[in-house]
Amino acid sequence: MVTATDAAAAGPSRASGWAPELRATLALAWPLIVAQLATIALTATDVVMMGWLGPEFLAAGSLSTAGLYPFLMFGTGVVTATAPMISQAVGGRRRREVRRAARQGIWAAVAAAALLAPAMLMAEPLFLALGQTPRIAALAGSYLTFAAWMFPPALVFVALRSLVASHGETRVVLLITLVGIGVNALGNWALMFGNFGFPRLELRGAGISTAVVHLTMATLLALYVALRGRYRRYRVFARLWRADWPRFRAVWRLGTPIGLTMAAESGLFAAAAVLMGVLGPDELAAHAVALQLIAIAFMVPMGLSHATSVRVGLAYGAGDAAGVRRAGWVSVLLAGGFMVMTALVLWLAPRPLISIFLALDDPANAVPVALATGYLAVAALFQLVDGVQVTAAAALRGLSDTTAPMAIALFGYWALGMPVAWGLGFVLEMRGVGVWLGLAAGLACTAVVLAARFAIRSARLG
């Protein structure tokens, strides 16, 4: 008997219609979606606890996260290239290629971490140069100095996740991420607030906890791959030190555009955080809350997008053009439908959501709460397109199409979104709402063009 997970991993021959494709996609995607929600829960835990320290710490935490994520997303994008490479090899039953891609994904993870993590040590002077207040810049820098150590294990985790997801095993990713949430909550409680006999380190404690959590998660997934029978045959960790330069270059060649695409989007939100910091700490704290809420919703299409690359890659590797189209459009429609529902929630019930992070009855929070309510009204607009753009880009990655999507993202986010955000926010003096409208414009443009490109590319396959 073929299980749903087997069908998800086996490729298009087991999912030859729209309904089977939907079932196979959901079987593969739901643990990844829950794992992404669990991943954002790591950040949400940090944000909630930073809010307990006070609005100043929340603003600094938002700034530090905004500074970290473009770098982390670039590294993640580079290593994510192993997902379509492994999926295409699995679809074509090329076992040696699976091993080579997985190994060099680990190599790429370590190399990317070595390049990116040192930038976190320069955060405080950079934030000062960008017009942030000395106190906020110092607090943000204290977090990033320790959080920088998360890069190696976090990126190795991405490489190993690509391997297990390409074989339809995504529940282990979910379980390990859930363990990470518990470790992070305990670590924050101990190190941020000085509980369990530990010193009170505030944001420095949050940075240390973040690094420990990702090391724990990467170690658990590495042990699973090393001990699980179906992966032992690949001997991923055997002679790991041996170079495979052609495959290493292939990972970077395919992954660099993915990384730049992901960094372009997260960089857009990072730049928005910097603009909010120029407007003031209240705007930055409100931005942190609104951004955290939409990030939680975004984790559903983000998790779905990991499955999208795998499903499209399996079909592409097996030479199934119809399967490519079904896999791509099923994911795009699922993501778009879900984001319509989240947009309605943001429109209809913003204050209960904001209360998760800021006490509504505290007079010190009155201004950030009012600002966050306005930002969420705008955020609901780009919820409608954000899910489409991430799944369309993932479908293109399954076809090894990464350079053009990078150019599309750079144009949409930076040639359109950021100038509109600056013009509306500062020139027309719409302040934070104007900045968020600029974000919406950039995301909408990118979504439309990426979806059109997938339609054209998939139609050309036959």
N, C-alpha and C positions, 0 to 999 in steps of 0.2 A: 504494500500500500504506500502511495506517495503522499507525504505530509505537505502541509502548506509551506513549511520551511524548505523542504526538498525542492518543491516547485519553484520557489523564489530563487533558489541558487542554481537550478538546472538550466535556466534559460528559456528561450521562446518556444522550444519544442513542447514544453509542458504547459504553456500559456498561450494558445493559438487564437484566442478571441479576446474581445474587450472585457467581458466579465471575468474570465480566468486571469487576464492581465491585472485587473483591478484587485482580485484576491491575492495574487502573487506579490503585487506591489505592497499591499497593506500588510501581508504576512512578514515581508522583509522590513517594512518601514516602521511598524508600530514600536518595536523595541528601540529603534534609533530615535524616533520622535520622543519617546519617554526619556531616553538617555539624554537627548538635547535639553529637554525640560529640566532634567536633573542637573545637567551642566550649568544651565542658567540659574538654577537654585543655589549653586555654589556662589555665584556672583550676587544673587539676591540676598543670600545670607549675609554676605559682607556688607551690602548696602543697608540692610535693615539694622545691623549692629553698628554701622557707622552713624546711622541716624540716631541711635541711642546715645552715642557720644555727643551729638549736637549738630546743628546745621552747618557749622564751619567744617567739621570733620566729614560730613556728608558731601559738601561741595568739593573738598580736597580729594575724597575718594572717587568722586565722579571724574574729576580732572585726571587723576592718576590712571583710572581705567581707560579713559579716552586716549591717554598717551600710550598705554600698553597695547591696546587691541590692534591698531594698524600693523604693528610689528609682529604680533602673534598671528594675526590673520594672514600676513604674507608667508610666514613660515608654514602655517597650516595649509595654505594653498599649494605651496611647493610640494609638500609631502602628500597632499590629496591626489596628486597626479598618479600615485600608485594604485588608486581605486580603479580607474578605467583600465590601466595597464594590466592589473591582476584579473579583473573581470573579463577582459577580452581574451586573456590567456586561458582562463577557466572555461569560457564559452567555446574556445577552439581546442580544448583538451591538450594544452601545451604546458606540461607540469614544470619543465625546466624554466620556462619563462615566468611562471608564478614565483618560483624561488628567487630568481634574479631580481624581479621587481620588488619583492618584499624586502630582501636584504638591502638593496640600494635605497629603498624608502627609509630604512633605519639610518643608513649612512647620510642621506640627505637631511634627515631630522637633526642629527648631531651637528652637521655642517651649518645648517641654517641657524640653529641655536647659538653656535659660536659666533656667528656674524651679528645676530640681532640682540642678544641679551645685554652686551656691554652698553648699548644705547640707553638702557634704562638708568644707568649710573649717572647720566648727564641730564636727567629729567629736571632737576630743580633750576639750574641756570637757564635751561631752555624755556621753562614756564615763565621765569622772570622776564626773559627777553620778549615773550609773547604778551606781556602786559598783565600777568596775574599778580595778585598781591603777595608780598614776601611770605606772609604766614601760610597762605594756601599753597604756595609753591613749595615751601619747606615740608609741610605735611604730606603733600603728594609725593615728593621725592623720597621721604622716609619709607613710604609703602613700596615704591618701585625698586628701591635698593635691594630689598629682600625678595620681592616677587619675581625679580629677574631670574632667579634660580628655577623657576617653573618651566622655562623654555625647553631644556633638553628632554625631561620626561613627558611634557605635554605633547611635543612633536613626535616622539617615539610612539606614544599612545595612538596618534593619528595613523601612523604607518601600520601598526598592528591591527587597528580597527579596520583598515582597508582590507587586510587579509581575511579576517574572520567574516566581515560583511559580504565579501565576494563569494563566500561559501554558505551564505544564508544563515550564519550564526550571529545574530545580533543581540540576543538576550543577555549574553555574557557581558556585553558592553554596558547594557542597562544595569545589571547587577553591580558591576564594579563602580559605576558612576554613583549609584545609590550609597554604596559604602563610602565613596568620597564625600558625599553630603554630610554624613555623620561625622567623619573625621574633621571636616572643615568647621562644622558647628562647634565641636568640642575644642578644636584648636583656637578658634576665635574667642570663645568664652574664657578659655584659660589665658591666652596671651594678650588679647585686647584689653580685658578688664581685670587681669591679675587674679583670677580664680585658681583653685586647686594648688595653691602655693606658688604659682608662677608670678613673675613681675608684671606690672601693668605697662604694656608696650604700645597700646592704642593702635595707630595705623601700622607701625612696624610689626606688631603682632599679627595683624591681618596678612601682611606680606609673607611672613614666615609660614603661617598656616597654609596659605595658597601654595607655596612651594612644596610643602610636605604632602599636601593632598595629591598633587599631580605625580609626585614620586611614588606614592602608594598605589595610585591607579595604574601607572605604567608598569610597575613591578608585578601587580596581580595579573594584568593581561599578558605580560611576557611569560609568566609561569604557566598560564593557561595554554598558550601556543606551544610552549616547550613540552608540556605533558600530554596534551590532547593527541590521540592517535592519528587523526586525519591530517594534522599539521606536522607531525614528526616525520612523515614521509618526505616533506619538503626540505628538512634539515636547514631551516632558516638561520639558526644560530650557530651551526657548525662552520668553523673557519670563517666567522663573520668578519675577521680582520682582513681577509683577502680582497683586494680591489677588483672591481668590475667596472672599469671606467666607461665603456660604451653605454652600459645601462645606467650608471650614475649620471652621465651627461643627458641621457634620454629623460630621466626623471626631472632634471632641472629645466631641460628644454620645454617639456610639456607643462611642468609645474610653475615655472616663473610667471607666465601670463595668468595662470589661475591665482597665484599669490598676489599679483598686482591688482587683479580684479577684486579680490576679497579685501585687500588693503585699501583700495580706492573707496569702497563703500564704508568700511569702518573708519577710514581717514576722514571721510566727509562728516561723520558724526563726531569724530574727535575735533575737527576744526569748528564744528558747531558748538562743542563744549567750550573751546577757547573763546569763541565769540560771546558765549553766555558769561564766561568769566570776566570779560571786559565790561559787560553790562552790570555785573555785580554778583555777590554771593547768593542772594535770594534767587536770581535767575538761574544761576548754576545749580543750586540745590533742587529747584523745580524741574530743571532739565534732567537731572539725575533720576528723579522719580519717574517722570514721563518716559524717559528712555528705557528705564528698567522694565516698565510695564509693557511697552511695545516689544522689547527684546524677548520677554517671556512668550508673547504670542508668536513672534517670529521663529521661535525654536521648533514649532510644528512643521512649517514648510522647510526649515533648515534640515531637520531630521529626515523629512521626506526626500529632500534633495540628495542626500547620501545614497538612499535606495534608488533614486532616479538614475544616477550615474552607473550604478551596478546593473540595473535592469537594461538600460540602453546599451551598456558595454557588452553584456552577455548576448543580446540580440545582434549587435554589430559584429562581434567576434564570430558568431555562428552564420553570418551572412543573411540574416532575416530582416529585410527592409521593412516589411509590414510590422514586425515585432518592434523595431526601432520607433516607428511612429506611434504605435499603441503605448509603449512604455513612456515615451515623452509626454504625450498629451494627457494620459491618465493622471500623471503627476501634476501637470500644470493645472488641470481642472480641479483636482483635489485641493491643491494649495489655494487656488483662487476662491473656491467655495468656503473653505475654512476661514480665510481672512475677511470675507464678507461678514461672517458671524462675529468675529472679534471687533470689527469696526462698529457694529451695532452696540456691543457692550461698552466700548470706549465712549460712544456718544451718549448712551443712556445712563450709565452709572459710573462717572469718573471719580466722585468723592469717596465712595466706599473703597475703591481701588487705591486711591492716594493714601487713605488712612492706614494701609498696611505699612507704609514707610514713615509717615508723619502724623503726629497726633493732631486731629482736627480742632480739638478744644484748647490747644496751647497757643496763647497769643503770639509767641515768638515765631510760630509757623504760619501765621495768617497770610502773609504775602506769598511765600513759596507755594502754599496750597492753592491760592487763587491763580497764580501763574501756571502751575501744573495743570489745573483744570482747562485753561485755554490751550495749552500745548497739546493735551490729549484730544481736544476737538479737531485740531489739525492733523494729528497723528492718525486718526481714524481714516482720513482721506487716503494716506499712502499705504495703509494696511491692505487696501484693495489691489494694489499693484506690487507690493513688496514680495508677496508669495509667488506671484507669477515670474518675477525676474530671477529669483533664486533657483526655482525649479527649471526654468528655461535654460539658464546658464549650466545647470547640472546635466541636463539632457545633451547639451552641446559638448560638455566634457566627456560624456560617454562615447561620443564620436571622435574624441581626441581633437576637438575644435576648441582651441583656447586663446589663440592670438586675437582673432576678430572680436570675441566677447570682451577681451581686455580693453581693446580700443573703444568699444561701445560703452563700457562701464566708465572709462576715464572721461569720455566726452559727456555722458549723461550726468555723472556726479560732479565733475570739476569744471567743465566748460559751460554747463548749464546750471546745475544745482547750487554750487557755491556762489557764483555771481548773483543769482537770484536771491539767495539767502542774505548776502551782504547788502544788496540794493534795497530789498524790502525792510531788512532789519535796521539798517543804519542810515541809508540815504533817505528813504521814505519814513523813517523813524517808527516803524511798526515793532521794533525791538524783538523780543523773543518769538512772538507769533510769526513775524516776518521771516526769521531764520528757519522756523519749522516749515513754513510754506515753500521755502527754497529747497529743503530736503525732499518734500513731496514732489516738486517739479522734476528734480533729478532722478528720483526713483521711477516715476511714471514714464519718462522718456526711455530709460534703460529697459524697463519691462516690455514696452511695445516693440522695440527694435530687436531684443533678444528672442522674443517669441516669433517674430517674423523670420528671423534667421533660421531658427530651428525648423519652421515650416518649409522653408526653401531647401535647406540641407537634407532633411529627411525625404522630401519629395524627389530629390535627385537620385536617391539610392535605388529607385525602381518601384 
